[in-house]
């Protein structure tokens, strides 16, 4: 399952790089979902399939190069998400506290708490406010 996710992301990122570097598209072009079994047909097949889905014409390119570009972009994205995950909870709490202060300044009585253990769900903040 994880391998399919990685392979699909590499293919999507490589296809995006191919399209942008060859001016096939001006920005990111979302591609519909693909059957995981189709990933085994390889990157070039994925690119032709994605181009057909979006009615795009692909130039003659070295598909191996763009698959490698997709691989590099994937690992860069993974590294960034590791850094991002460290700040996810503090940012979430900060935003909830900011909202609580905003509501308080507009005449609400506010309490911020958790409603379950983080093992159940990491999105467990409860902001309770009522007009005083």
Long-range contacts (C-beta under 8 A, 24 or more apart in sequence): 4-36, 4-39, 6-74, 7-39, 8-34, 8-36, 8-39, 9-70, 9-74, 9-77, 10-43, 10-67, 10-70, 10-71, 10-73, 10-74, 11-39, 11-43, 11-46, 11-47, 11-67, 11-70, 12-50, 12-70, 13-69, 13-70, 13-73, 13-74, 13-77, 14-43, 14-47, 14-66, 14-67, 14-68, 14-69, 14-70, 14-71, 14-73, 15-46, 15-47, 15-50, 15-66, 15-70, 16-70, 16-73, 17-66, 17-69, 17-70, 17-73, 18-47, 18-58, 18-61, 18-63, 18-66, 18-69, 19-56, 22-58, 22-59, 22-61, 24-51, 24-56, 24-57, 24-58, 24-59, 25-56, 29-54, 29-56, 43-67, 43-70, 88-122, 89-122, 92-123, 92-125, 93-125, 96-125, 96-127, 99-127, 100-127, 100-129, 103-127, 103-129, 107-131, 107-132, 108-132
